[in-house]
Amino acid sequence: MIAIPTAPWAHTVFDLLAWSAAAALGLVLSRWRLRGTIERLAHQAGPGYFGAVAAGALPGAWLAGSFNTLREAAATLSHSVVGALAGAIIAIEFYKLARGIRVSTGAMFVGPFSIGVAIGRFGCFFTGLPDNTYGIPTRSAWGVDLGDGIARHPVQLYESASMFAFLAVYLLALRRCAEWTNRGAFYVMVGWYGTERFVWEFFKPYPPLFAHLNVFHLICLGLVIYAITYYIRERRQPAAAARERPVSLPGPDHQPV
């Protein structure tokens, strides 16, 4: 068992690092490969686009997180990055429908979201038990003690490693100008995030909602179905229409559960 030093201020430190890294990577990618994406977003999405992102992400984060933690023995309000992602997607898809936009608008946020979650999860990890994102007990050699003397799965690090791995693949594919990075990259990222998060939820002690699945399992299933459906639709778009690209999605959450 590995003893981990924890502190309540760790979240703030890593949140700042996550947001800074997300902004920096977004700037680099915009100058390197995604300049046209930004220009088309400004032309096509309109001034209400980012307002729609916030209008979906904020309530989505708090509703999903609180729905989970209010069902625990020590009921409390909380917020969740997966809820923010789902809420933002719902809001943006309605916004796009109203404006007649049928192509993906999320390519610009693939890199920033991925690195934001990857770094932000270290904040969850080093905050320890009060963060409410700790794993279930384990006998594995890499079990961590977050302050209660129990060896637990470092599930936050599992998620961080998963998103760093995706980011590495994405950046390499972007460097090679792989077609999927231009058409449907956002849906690939959502599908990956939903899948890996679904798996790691089995390593958390959250109360089940249906069978052995908690609320985040169900949200992740919805994200995966959404990603597959919209990726297929994007690939079927005529090439001329697909060139009309832009962007969609929030950054990392403060206390994701």
C-alpha positions in Angstrom: 0.0 0.0 0.0 1.3 3.4 -1.0 0.6 6.3 1.4 -0.4 9.5 -0.5 -0.1 12.9 1.1 -3.4 14.8 0.6 -4.5 18.4 1.1 -7.7 20.3 0.5 -6.0 23.0 -1.6 -4.7 20.4 -4.1 -7.8 20.7 -6.2 -7.3 24.5 -6.7 -3.7 24.0 -7.7 -4.4 21.3 -10.3 -7.5 23.1 -11.5 -5.4 26.1 -12.3 -2.8 23.9 -14.0 -5.6 22.1 -16.0 -7.2 25.3 -17.2 -3.9 26.8 -18.1 -2.8 23.7 -20.0 -6.1 23.5 -21.8 -5.9 27.2 -22.9 -2.2 26.8 -23.9 -2.9 23.6 -25.9 -5.9 25.2 -27.5 -3.8 28.2 -28.7 -1.1 25.9 -30.0 -3.5 23.7 -31.9 -5.3 26.7 -33.3 -2.1 28.0 -34.8 -0.8 24.6 -35.9 -3.7 22.7 -37.4 -7.1 24.2 -36.5 -7.0 27.8 -37.7 -9.7 27.2 -40.3 -11.8 25.5 -37.6 -11.9 28.7 -35.5 -12.6 30.9 -38.5 -15.5 28.7 -39.5 -16.8 28.6 -36.0 -16.9 32.4 -35.7 -18.7 32.6 -39.1 -21.2 29.7 -38.5 -21.9 29.3 -34.8 -22.9 32.8 -33.9 -22.5 34.8 -30.7 -24.8 32.6 -28.6 -22.7 29.5 -29.1 -20.6 29.7 -26.0 -23.5 30.9 -24.0 -25.3 27.6 -25.0 -22.2 25.7 -23.8 -22.3 27.3 -20.4 -26.1 27.0 -20.2 -25.8 23.2 -20.6 -22.5 22.5 -18.8 -23.2 24.2 -15.5 -26.6 22.6 -14.7 -25.4 19.3 -16.2 -22.4 19.3 -13.9 -24.4 20.0 -10.7 -27.5 17.9 -11.5 -25.4 14.8 -12.3 -23.0 15.2 -9.4 -25.6 16.0 -6.8 -28.0 13.3 -8.0 -25.2 10.8 -7.2 -24.0 12.2 -3.9 -27.4 13.1 -2.4 -28.1 9.3 -2.5 -25.1 8.5 -0.4 -25.1 8.1 3.4 -23.6 11.6 3.9 -25.8 13.5 1.4 -24.1 16.5 -0.1 -24.1 18.6 -3.3 -21.4 18.1 -5.8 -20.6 18.5 -9.5 -19.3 16.2 -12.2 -17.2 16.7 -15.4 -19.2 13.9 -17.1 -22.4 15.7 -16.3 -20.9 19.0 -17.6 -20.0 17.2 -20.8 -23.4 15.7 -21.3 -25.2 18.9 -20.5 -23.1 20.9 -22.9 -23.7 18.4 -25.7 -27.4 18.5 -25.2 -27.5 22.3 -25.2 -25.2 22.6 -28.2 -27.1 20.0 -30.3 -30.4 22.0 -29.7 -28.5 25.2 -30.5 -27.2 23.7 -33.7 -30.7 22.4 -34.6 -32.1 25.9 -34.2 -29.4 27.3 -36.5 -29.5 24.6 -39.0 -26.0 23.4 -38.4 -25.5 19.7 -39.2 -21.7 19.3 -39.0 -19.6 18.7 -35.9 -18.6 21.8 -34.0 -16.3 20.3 -31.4 -12.9 19.7 -33.0 -11.3 22.7 -31.3 -12.0 21.4 -27.8 -10.8 17.8 -28.3 -7.2 18.6 -27.1 -8.1 21.1 -24.4 -10.8 18.9 -22.8 -8.5 15.8 -22.9 -5.6 17.5 -21.2 -7.9 19.4 -18.8 -9.4 16.1 -17.5 -6.0 14.4 -17.4 -4.4 17.0 -15.3 -7.5 17.9 -13.3 -7.8 14.3 -12.0 -4.5 14.8 -10.1 -6.3 17.4 -8.1 -9.1 14.9 -7.2 -6.4 12.3 -6.3 -4.3 14.6 -4.0 -7.4 16.1 -2.4 -8.0 12.6 -1.0 -11.2 11.3 0.6 -13.1 14.6 0.9 -13.1 14.8 -2.9 -15.4 11.8 -3.0 -13.8 10.4 -6.1 -11.7 7.7 -4.4 -11.7 4.0 -5.5 -12.9 0.9 -3.8 -10.6 -1.2 -1.6 -8.0 -3.4 -3.4 -5.3 -5.9 -2.6 -3.2 -4.8 -5.6 0.4 -3.7 -5.1 -0.5 -0.2 -6.3 -3.3 0.3 -3.8 -3.1 3.8 -2.3 -3.9 5.0 1.3 -5.6 8.4 1.1 -5.7 8.8 4.8 -8.1 6.2 6.2 -5.6 3.3 6.2 -7.4 1.4 3.5 -5.7 0.4 0.2 -7.8 1.7 -2.6 -7.7 1.7 -6.4 -6.2 5.0 -7.6 -9.1 5.4 -10.0 -8.4 9.1 -10.6 -5.0 8.1 -12.0 -6.6 5.4 -14.2 -8.8 8.1 -15.8 -5.9 10.5 -16.1 -3.7 7.9 -17.8 -6.6 7.1 -20.2 -7.0 10.7 -21.3 -3.3 11.2 -21.6 -3.1 8.1 -23.8 -6.0 9.4 -26.0 -4.4 12.8 -26.2 -1.1 11.3 -27.4 -2.9 9.3 -30.1 -4.9 12.4 -31.2 -1.9 14.7 -31.5 0.0 12.1 -33.5 -2.9 11.6 -35.8 -3.3 15.4 -36.1 0.3 15.7 -37.0 -0.2 13.1 -39.8 -3.5 14.9 -40.9 -5.5 11.7 -40.3 -9.0 12.2 -41.7 -10.8 11.4 -38.4 -9.1 14.4 -36.8 -10.9 16.6 -39.2 -14.2 14.9 -39.5 -15.6 13.6 -36.2 -12.6 14.0 -33.8 -15.0 15.4 -31.1 -17.2 12.3 -31.4 -14.2 10.0 -31.1 -13.1 11.8 -28.0 -16.6 11.6 -26.4 -16.7 7.9 -27.3 -13.4 7.3 -25.7 -14.1 9.3 -22.6 -17.5 7.7 -22.2 -16.0 4.2 -22.5 -13.1 4.6 -20.2 -15.2 6.4 -17.6 -17.8 3.7 -17.8 -15.1 1.1 -16.9 -13.6 3.1 -14.1 -17.0 3.6 -12.5 -16.9 -0.1 -11.4 -13.9 0.8 -9.2 -15.9 3.5 -7.3 -18.2 3.0 -4.3 -21.1 5.0 -5.6 -24.6 3.8 -4.9 -26.1 1.8 -7.8 -29.1 3.2 -9.7 -29.9 0.3 -11.9 -28.6 -3.2 -11.4 -24.9 -2.7 -10.7 -24.8 0.6 -12.6 -24.6 4.1 -11.0 -25.8 7.3 -12.5 -22.5 7.9 -14.2 -22.5 4.5 -15.9 -25.8 5.5 -17.5 -24.6 8.9 -18.6 -21.5 7.3 -20.1 -23.6 4.9 -22.0 -25.6 7.8 -23.4 -22.3 9.5 -24.4 -21.1 6.5 -26.2 -24.3 6.0 -28.1 -24.3 9.7 -29.0 -20.7 9.5 -30.2 -21.2 6.5 -32.4 -24.5 7.8 -33.9 -23.1 11.3 -34.7 -19.8 10.0 -35.9 -21.6 7.8 -38.5 -23.8 10.8 -39.4 -20.7 13.0 -39.8 -18.9 10.5 -42.0 -22.0 10.4 -44.3 -22.0 14.1 -44.7 -21.0 15.3 -48.3 -17.4 16.5 -48.3 -18.5 20.0 -49.2 -20.8 20.2 -46.2 -18.2 18.7 -43.9 -15.8 21.5 -44.6 -18.1 23.8 -42.7 -16.5 23.0 -39.3 -16.3 24.6 -35.9 -16.4 23.7 -32.1 -18.2 22.6 -28.8 -17.4 21.7 -25.1 -16.4 22.7 -21.6 -13.1 22.4 -19.9 -12.3 20.4 -16.8 -14.6 20.4 -13.8 -13.6 21.6 -10.4 -14.6 18.6 -8.4 -15.7 15.9 -10.8 -17.3 12.8 -9.4 
